[in-house]
């Protein structure tokens, strides 16, 4: 047996360091899966929070219709306070339906005279969530947008 064959046999039989190599290969994969699971659960939880908040906003609008700008500002501030969203994430404005037309318009003055006018409040909550993995060049920010239209008259 020559020296090269003895060296190869020695390497085959040696198990020292195998655990370190296996750990070096598996640890990054486990860390990535852990981070991914954590971020995915945060995104699902935030979406559930926004869904719950818009349900509460709908209940507020139905209980006390915000038919004036001041009342809409009050509802908007309640939504912002409960969700942690800023002014750009909470939209709340009236829309109108003229007669039996299925299209909604932004002003009741666009309805023909004699048409029955139905008033709605459009609520939209939106937010952009940036997962941690985007800092490593993987993926992109996630945009949440939840909307409801509530008839008030």
DOFI-167715 format. One line per 10 residues: their letters; for each residue x, y negated, z of N, C-alpha, C, CB. Coordinates in Angstrom, 2 decimals, always signed. Glycine has a CB too. Layout:
N
A = X Y Z X Y Z X Y Z X Y Z | ...
END
This chain:
153
XXXXXXXXXX = +0.86 +1.16 +0.00 +0.00 +0.00 +0.00 +0.91 -1.23 +0.00 -0.98 +0.00 +1.23 | +0.67 -2.11 -0.90 +1.50 -3.30 -0.95 +0.99 -4.35 +0.03 +1.55 -3.87 -2.38 | +1.69 -5.42 +0.14 +1.39 -6.46 +1.12 +0.05 -7.15 +0.82 +2.51 -7.50 +1.14 | -0.25 -7.34 -0.44 -1.51 -8.00 -0.81 -2.71 -7.15 -0.41 -1.55 -8.28 -2.33 | -2.65 -5.86 -0.64 -3.74 -4.97 -0.27 -3.91 -4.92 +1.25 -3.49 -3.56 -0.81 | -2.81 -4.92 +1.99 -2.90 -4.93 +3.45 -3.56 -6.22 +3.94 -1.49 -4.77 +4.07 | -3.21 -7.34 +3.31 -3.79 -8.64 +3.68 -5.30 -8.64 +3.41 -3.10 -9.79 +2.92 | -5.73 -8.11 +2.27 -7.15 -8.06 +1.92 -7.89 -7.16 +2.89 -7.35 -7.57 +0.48 | -7.34 -6.02 +3.21 -7.97 -5.12 +4.17 -8.08 -5.77 +5.54 -7.17 -3.82 +4.28 | -7.07 -6.51 +5.92 -7.09 -7.21 +7.21 -8.23 -8.23 +7.24 -5.74 -7.90 +7.46
XXXXXXXXXX = -8.43 -8.95 +6.14 -9.50 -9.94 +6.07 -10.88 -9.27 +6.12 -9.37 -10.78 +4.80 | -11.02 -8.14 +5.45 -12.29 -7.41 +5.45 -12.67 -6.93 +6.84 -12.23 -6.23 +4.49 | -11.71 -6.49 +7.58 -11.96 -5.91 +8.89 -12.12 -6.96 +9.98 -10.84 -4.98 +9.25 | -11.63 -8.15 +9.75 -11.68 -9.19 +10.77 -13.08 -9.80 +10.83 -10.62 -10.28 +10.48 | -13.64 -9.87 +12.03 -14.94 -10.49 +12.22 -14.84 -11.78 +13.04 -15.89 -9.52 +12.91 | -13.67 -12.13 +13.46 -13.52 -13.38 +14.23 -13.80 -14.56 +13.32 -12.09 -13.49 +14.86 | -14.61 -15.46 +13.79 -14.95 -16.65 +13.01 -16.22 -16.49 +12.19 -13.82 -17.01 +12.11 | -16.76 -15.27 +12.11 -17.97 -15.04 +11.31 -19.15 -15.82 +11.88 -18.31 -13.54 +11.25 | -19.24 -15.86 +13.19 -20.35 -16.58 +13.82 -20.26 -18.08 +13.55 -20.36 -16.31 +15.33 | -19.04 -18.59 +13.56 -18.86 -20.02 +13.28 -19.26 -20.34 +11.85 -17.41 -20.43 +13.53
XXXXXXXXXX = -18.93 -19.47 +10.92 -19.30 -19.69 +9.52 -20.81 -19.59 +9.34 -18.58 -18.67 +8.60 | -21.43 -18.60 +9.96 -22.89 -18.45 +9.87 -23.60 -19.65 +10.47 -23.35 -17.16 +10.57 | -23.10 -20.12 +11.60 -23.69 -21.30 +12.23 -23.54 -22.52 +11.34 -23.05 -21.55 +13.60 | -22.38 -22.67 +10.73 -22.14 -23.82 +9.84 -23.08 -23.79 +8.64 -20.68 -23.83 +9.37 | -23.47 -22.62 +8.21 -24.40 -22.53 +7.07 -25.85 -22.70 +7.49 -24.22 -21.19 +6.37 | -26.23 -22.18 +8.65 -27.63 -22.17 +9.07 -28.03 -23.46 +9.80 -27.89 -20.97 +9.96 | -27.14 -24.06 +10.57 -27.49 -25.23 +11.39 -28.06 -26.40 +10.58 -26.27 -25.70 +12.15 | -27.48 -26.77 +9.45 -28.07 -27.89 +8.68 -29.48 -27.57 +8.16 -27.17 -28.24 +7.50 | -29.70 -26.32 +7.81 -31.03 -25.93 +7.32 -32.05 -26.02 +8.45 -31.00 -24.49 +6.74 | -31.69 -25.54 +9.62 -32.60 -25.62 +10.77 -32.86 -27.07 +11.18 -32.02 -24.85 +11.95
XXXXXXXXXX = -31.82 -27.91 +11.14 -32.00 -29.32 +11.48 -32.94 -30.01 +10.48 -30.63 -30.05 +11.51 | -32.79 -29.69 +9.21 -33.65 -30.27 +8.18 -35.10 -29.83 +8.37 -33.15 -29.88 +6.77 | -35.31 -28.55 +8.65 -36.67 -28.06 +8.88 -37.29 -28.70 +10.11 -36.66 -26.54 +9.04 | -36.51 -28.89 +11.15 -37.02 -29.53 +12.37 -37.42 -30.97 +12.10 -35.96 -29.48 +13.48 | -36.54 -31.72 +11.43 -36.85 -33.12 +11.11 -38.06 -33.21 +10.20 -35.63 -33.79 +10.44 | -38.13 -32.33 +9.21 -39.27 -32.33 +8.29 -40.59 -32.03 +9.00 -39.05 -31.32 +7.19 | -40.58 -31.07 +9.89 -41.78 -30.73 +10.64 -42.22 -31.87 +11.54 -41.56 -29.49 +11.46 | -41.25 -32.50 +12.19 -41.55 -33.64 +13.07 -42.15 -34.79 +12.27 -40.29 -34.11 +13.80 | -41.54 -35.13 +11.15 -42.04 -36.25 +10.33 -43.40 -35.93 +9.73 -41.03 -36.59 +9.21 | -43.58 -34.70 +9.28 -44.88 -34.32 +8.70 -45.98 -34.42 +9.75 -44.82 -32.89 +8.12
XXXXXXXXXX = -45.69 -34.00 +10.98 -46.70 -34.09 +12.03 -47.00 -35.55 +12.38 -46.25 -33.33 +13.29 | -46.00 -36.42 +12.33 -46.24 -37.85 +12.59 -47.12 -38.45 +11.50 -44.90 -38.62 +12.67 | -46.91 -38.05 +10.25 -47.73 -38.58 +9.16 -49.18 -38.11 +9.29 -47.16 -38.15 +7.80 | -49.38 -36.85 +9.62 -50.74 -36.33 +9.79 -51.42 -37.03 +10.96 -50.72 -34.79 +10.02 | -50.69 -37.23 +12.05 -51.26 -37.90 +13.22 -51.64 -39.34 +12.90 -50.27 -37.87 +14.39 | -50.80 -40.06 +12.16 -51.10 -41.45 +11.82 -52.32 -41.54 +10.91 -49.89 -42.13 +11.14 | -52.43 -40.62 +9.97 -53.61 -40.61 +9.10 -54.86 -40.35 +9.93 -53.46 -39.54 +8.00 | -54.79 -39.44 +10.89 -55.94 -39.16 +11.76 -56.28 -40.39 +12.60 -55.64 -37.96 +12.68 | -55.29 -41.13 +13.07 -55.54 -42.35 +13.84 -56.27 -43.39 +12.99 -54.21 -42.94 +14.36 | -55.83 -43.55 +11.73 -56.49 -44.51 +10.85 -57.93 -44.08 +10.53 -55.69 -44.68 +9.55
XXXXXXXXXX = -58.14 -42.79 +10.33 -59.50 -42.28 +10.09 -60.40 -42.55 +11.30 -59.47 -40.77 +9.76 | -59.87 -42.32 +12.47 -60.63 -42.57 +13.70 -60.92 -44.05 +13.87 -59.87 -42.04 +14.93 | -59.92 -44.89 +13.59 -60.10 -46.34 +13.73 -61.14 -46.87 +12.75 -58.78 -47.06 +13.51 | -61.16 -46.36 +11.54 -62.15 -46.86 +10.59 -63.54 -46.37 +10.96 -61.80 -46.43 +9.15 | -63.64 -45.21 +11.59 -64.93 -44.74 +12.10 -65.44 -45.64 +13.21 -64.81 -43.30 +12.62 | -64.54 -46.06 +14.10 -64.91 -46.99 +15.17 -65.31 -48.35 +14.59 -63.76 -47.16 +16.17 | -64.57 -48.81 +13.58 -64.91 -50.08 +12.94 -66.28 -50.01 +12.29 -63.85 -50.46 +11.90 | -66.58 -48.88 +11.68 -67.90 -48.68 +11.07 -68.99 -48.75 +12.14 -67.96 -47.32 +10.33 | -68.76 -48.14 +13.28 -69.74 -48.17 +14.37 -69.95 -49.59 +14.88 -69.30 -47.25 +15.52 | -68.86 -50.35 +14.99 -68.96 -51.76 +15.44 -69.78 -52.57 +14.44 -67.55 -52.38 +15.62
XXXXXXXXXX = -69.49 -52.39 +13.17 -70.19 -53.14 +12.12 -71.67 -52.79 +12.11 -69.57 -52.85 +10.73 | -71.99 -51.53 +12.32 -73.40 -51.13 +12.33 -74.12 -51.63 +13.58 -73.52 -49.61 +12.23 | -73.43 -51.69 +14.71 -74.04 -52.13 +15.96 -74.26 -53.64 +16.00 -73.18 -51.70 +17.15 | -73.29 -54.39 +15.50 -73.38 -55.85 +15.50 -72.90 -56.36 +14.14 -72.54 -56.49 +16.67 | -73.80 -56.42 +13.15 -73.38 -56.79 +11.80 -72.62 -58.12 +11.76 -74.60 -56.88 +10.89 | -71.40 -58.10 +11.21 -70.60 -59.32 +11.13 -71.00 -60.15 +9.91 -69.10 -58.98 +11.07 | -72.12 -60.88 +10.05 -72.66 -61.63 +8.92 -72.03 -63.00 +8.75 -74.15 -61.77 +9.07 | -71.12 -63.37 +9.61 -70.41 -64.65 +9.47 -68.90 -64.38 +9.46 -70.78 -65.64 +10.64 | -68.15 -65.35 +8.98 -66.70 -65.20 +8.93 -66.10 -65.05 +10.33 -66.07 -66.42 +8.22 | -66.66 -65.75 +11.30 -66.16 -65.66 +12.68 -66.35 -64.25 +13.24 -66.87 -66.69 +13.57
XXXXXXXXXX = -67.50 -63.66 +12.97 -67.76 -62.30 +13.45 -66.84 -61.29 +12.76 -69.24 -61.92 +13.23 | -66.59 -61.50 +11.46 -65.68 -60.61 +10.74 -64.27 -60.74 +11.29 -65.70 -60.92 +9.23 | -63.86 -61.95 +11.65 -62.54 -62.15 +12.24 -62.43 -61.42 +13.59 -62.24 -63.65 +12.43 | -63.51 -61.42 +14.35 -63.52 -60.72 +15.64 -63.35 -59.22 +15.42 -64.82 -61.00 +16.41 | -64.10 -58.65 +14.47 -63.99 -57.23 +14.17 -62.58 -56.91 +13.65 -65.05 -56.80 +13.13 | -62.06 -57.78 +12.79 -60.71 -57.59 +12.25 -59.68 -57.57 +13.38 -60.37 -58.70 +11.23 | -59.81 -58.47 +14.35 -58.85 -58.52 +15.44 -58.96 -57.27 +16.33 -59.06 -59.79 +16.29 | -60.17 -56.75 +16.52 -60.35 -55.51 +17.28 -59.65 -54.35 +16.57 -61.85 -55.19 +17.49 | -59.83 -54.27 +15.26 -59.20 -53.21 +14.48 -57.68 -53.33 +14.55 -59.68 -53.24 +13.01 | -57.17 -54.54 +14.38 -55.72 -54.75 +14.43 -55.16 -54.35 +15.79 -55.37 -56.21 +14.13
XXXXXXXXXX = -55.88 -54.69 +16.84 -55.41 -54.39 +18.19 -55.40 -52.89 +18.46 -56.29 -55.10 +19.23 | -56.41 -52.17 +18.00 -56.48 -50.74 +18.28 -55.56 -49.91 +17.40 -57.90 -50.26 +18.11 | -55.25 -50.40 +16.20 -54.42 -49.61 +15.28 -52.96 -50.04 +15.25 -54.98 -49.71 +13.88 | -52.68 -51.25 +15.70 -51.31 -51.75 +15.62 -50.96 -52.27 +14.23 -50.35 -50.66 +16.00 | -51.95 -52.41 +13.37 -51.72 -52.95 +12.02 -51.62 -54.47 +12.07 -52.84 -52.51 +11.05 | -50.98 -55.05 +11.07 -50.90 -56.51 +11.00 -51.98 -57.02 +10.03 -49.48 -56.97 +10.54 | -51.93 -58.33 +9.74 -52.95 -58.95 +8.88 -53.01 -58.33 +7.49 -52.68 -60.44 +8.75 | -51.87 -57.87 +6.97 -51.85 -57.32 +5.61 -52.42 -55.91 +5.56 -50.43 -57.32 +5.07 | -52.63 -55.27 +6.71 -53.13 -53.90 +6.73 -54.61 -53.77 +7.00 -52.40 -53.14 +7.75 | -55.28 -54.89 +7.33 -56.72 -54.82 +7.65 -57.48 -55.77 +6.75 -56.97 -55.17 +9.15
XXXXXXXXXX = -58.36 -55.20 +5.91 -59.22 -56.01 +5.05 -60.66 -55.75 +5.45 -58.99 -55.68 +3.54 | -61.42 -56.82 +5.58 -62.82 -56.72 +5.97 -63.54 -57.87 +5.29 -63.00 -56.75 +7.54 | -64.40 -57.57 +4.33 -65.11 -58.66 +3.65 -66.45 -58.16 +3.14 -64.26 -59.22 +2.49 | -67.38 -59.11 +2.94 -68.72 -58.72 +2.47 -68.73 -58.47 +0.96 -69.75 -59.81 +2.82 | -69.56 -57.52 +0.56 -69.85 -57.28 -0.85 -71.37 -57.14 -0.97 -69.10 -55.99 -1.41 | -71.88 -57.34 -2.17 -73.32 -57.39 -2.37 -73.73 -56.50 -3.54 -73.79 -58.83 -2.61 | -74.95 -55.98 -3.47 -75.51 -55.21 -4.57 -76.79 -55.90 -5.01 -75.77 -53.72 -4.17 | -76.89 -56.16 -6.28 -78.05 -56.87 -6.83 -79.10 -55.87 -7.32 -77.61 -57.81 -7.99 | -80.28 -55.91 -6.71 -81.37 -55.04 -7.14 -80.98 -53.57 -7.06 -81.80 -55.38 -8.56 | -81.23 -52.86 -8.17 -80.92 -51.42 -8.23 -79.60 -51.15 -8.92 -82.03 -50.68 -8.94
XXXXXXXXXX = -78.87 -52.20 -9.24 -77.57 -52.04 -9.89 -76.60 -51.35 -8.94 -77.00 -53.42 -10.35 | -75.86 -50.37 -9.43 -74.93 -49.65 -8.56 -73.61 -50.39 -8.35 -74.65 -48.27 -9.13 | -73.35 -51.40 -9.16 -72.12 -52.17 -9.06 -72.23 -53.19 -7.94 -71.80 -52.88 -10.39 | -71.19 -53.31 -7.16 -71.17 -54.31 -6.08 -70.39 -55.52 -6.55 -70.55 -53.73 -4.78 | -70.82 -56.70 -6.08 -70.17 -57.96 -6.44 -69.70 -58.67 -5.18 -71.14 -58.87 -7.25 | -68.80 -59.63 -5.34 -68.22 -60.32 -4.20 -69.01 -61.51 -3.71 -66.85 -60.76 -4.53 | -70.05 -61.91 -4.45 -70.86 -63.05 -4.04 -72.32 -62.78 -4.38 -70.38 -64.35 -4.72 | -73.20 -63.12 -3.44 -74.62 -62.91 -3.71 -75.15 -63.90 -4.74 -75.43 -63.04 -2.43 | -74.39 -64.95 -5.06 -74.82 -65.92 -6.07 -74.73 -65.33 -7.48 -73.97 -67.20 -5.97 | -74.05 -64.18 -7.62 -73.94 -63.53 -8.92 -75.18 -62.69 -9.24 -72.70 -62.65 -8.96
XXXXXXXXXX = -76.08 -62.57 -8.29 -77.32 -61.82 -8.50 -78.36 -62.72 -9.17 -77.87 -61.26 -7.15 | -79.19 -62.11 -9.98 -80.26 -62.86 -10.64 -81.32 -63.23 -9.61 -80.89 -62.04 -11.81 | -81.99 -64.35 -9.84 -83.03 -64.76 -8.90 -84.15 -63.71 -8.93 -83.59 -66.19 -9.25 | -84.67 -63.41 -7.79 -85.73 -62.41 -7.67 -85.21 -61.01 -7.40 -86.55 -62.40 -8.93 | -83.90 -60.79 -7.58 -83.33 -59.48 -7.26 -83.24 -59.31 -5.75 -81.93 -59.32 -7.92 | -83.51 -58.11 -5.29 -83.28 -57.80 -3.88 -81.77 -57.67 -3.70 -84.05 -56.48 -3.42 | -81.23 -58.35 -2.71 -79.78 -58.34 -2.49 -79.48 -57.52 -1.24 -79.21 -59.79 -2.36 | -78.64 -56.50 -1.39 -78.19 -55.68 -0.26 -76.79 -56.15 +0.11 -78.21 -54.15 -0.61 | -76.55 -56.30 +1.40 -75.26 -56.77 +1.88 -74.49 -55.61 +2.52 -75.42 -57.93 +2.89 | -73.24 -55.51 +2.17 -72.35 -54.47 +2.69 -71.10 -55.14 +3.26 -71.97 -53.45 +1.57
XXXXXXXXXX = -70.42 -54.43 +4.14 -69.11 -54.85 +4.61 -68.12 -53.79 +4.15 -69.08 -55.03 +6.19 | -67.12 -54.23 +3.41 -66.07 -53.33 +2.94 -64.92 -53.41 +3.94 -65.60 -53.71 +1.50 | -64.49 -52.25 +4.44 -63.39 -52.18 +5.40 -62.29 -51.34 +4.78 -63.86 -51.58 +6.78 | -61.06 -51.84 +4.80 -59.91 -51.08 +4.30 -58.76 -51.22 +5.28 -59.49 -51.57 +2.89 | -58.19 -50.08 +5.66 -57.00 -50.06 +6.49 -55.88 -49.45 +5.66 -57.24 -49.25 +7.82 | -54.75 -50.14 +5.60 -53.63 -49.61 +4.81 -52.33 -49.83 +5.56 -53.57 -50.28 +3.42 | -51.40 -48.91 +5.33 -50.11 -48.96 +6.00 -49.11 -48.15 +5.19 -50.21 -48.43 +7.46 | -47.86 -48.55 +5.25 -46.78 -47.79 +4.62 -45.92 -47.20 +5.72 -45.94 -48.69 +3.66 | -45.74 -45.88 +5.68 -44.92 -45.18 +6.67 -43.65 -44.72 +5.98 -45.69 -43.98 +7.31 | -42.51 -45.00 +6.58 -41.23 -44.60 +6.01 -40.63 -43.49 +6.86 -40.25 -45.81 +5.94
XXXXXXXXXX = -40.68 -42.24 +6.36 -40.11 -41.13 +7.11 -38.60 -41.25 +7.23 -40.48 -39.80 +6.46 | -38.04 -40.61 +8.24 -36.60 -40.66 +8.48 -35.80 -40.07 +7.32 -36.26 -39.92 +9.76 | -36.37 -39.09 +6.62 -35.59 -38.44 +5.57 -35.32 -39.36 +4.39 -36.30 -37.21 +5.10 | -36.07 -40.48 +4.28 -35.80 -41.41 +3.19 -34.45 -42.11 +3.38 -36.91 -42.46 +3.09 | -33.96 -42.16 +4.63 -32.66 -42.77 +4.88 -31.52 -41.90 +4.34 -32.47 -42.99 +6.38 | -31.84 -40.64 +4.04 -30.85 -39.73 +3.47 -31.03 -39.58 +1.97 -30.93 -38.37 +4.15 | -31.91 -40.41 +1.39 -32.12 -40.37 -0.05 -33.12 -39.30 -0.49 -30.83 -40.14 -0.74 | -33.89 -38.77 +0.44 -34.86 -37.73 +0.11 -36.26 -38.32 +0.20 -34.71 -36.49 +1.05 | -37.04 -38.21 -0.85 -38.42 -38.68 -0.83 -38.54 -40.19 -0.87 -39.11 -38.17 +0.39 | -39.72 -40.67 -0.50 -40.03 -42.10 -0.54 -41.06 -42.42 +0.53 -40.54 -42.52 -1.95
XXXXXXXXXX = -41.30 -43.69 +0.83 -42.32 -44.05 +1.83 -43.71 -43.56 +1.42 -42.35 -45.57 +2.03 | -44.55 -43.32 +2.41 -45.90 -42.82 +2.19 -46.89 -43.94 +2.46 -46.20 -41.58 +3.10 | -47.79 -44.18 +1.52 -48.82 -45.22 +1.67 -50.12 -44.59 +2.13 -49.03 -45.99 +0.35 | -50.65 -45.11 +3.24 -51.95 -44.70 +3.74 -52.96 -45.78 +3.37 -51.93 -44.46 +5.29 | -54.14 -45.36 +2.94 -55.21 -46.31 +2.66 -56.54 -45.61 +2.94 -55.14 -46.84 +1.18 | -57.31 -46.18 +3.88 -58.58 -45.61 +4.28 -59.64 -46.71 +4.12 -58.53 -45.08 +5.77 | -60.73 -46.38 +3.42 -61.76 -47.39 +3.15 -63.15 -46.87 +3.50 -61.72 -47.82 +1.66 | -64.01 -47.80 +3.89 -65.43 -47.52 +4.11 -66.22 -48.74 +3.67 -65.73 -47.17 +5.62 | -67.40 -48.47 +3.19 -68.34 -49.54 +2.86 -69.61 -49.28 +3.67 -68.65 -49.60 +1.32 | -69.99 -50.26 +4.49 -71.11 -50.11 +5.42 -72.21 -51.09 +5.06 -70.65 -50.33 +6.88
XXX = -73.42 -50.61 +4.85 -74.54 -51.49 +4.54 -75.06 -52.12 +5.82 -75.67 -50.73 +3.82 | -75.19 -53.46 +5.80 -75.69 -54.16 +6.98 -77.05 -54.80 +6.75 -74.70 -55.22 +7.41 | -77.47 -54.93 +5.49 -78.84 -55.43 +5.21 -79.24 -55.08 +3.80 -78.93 -56.95 +5.42
END
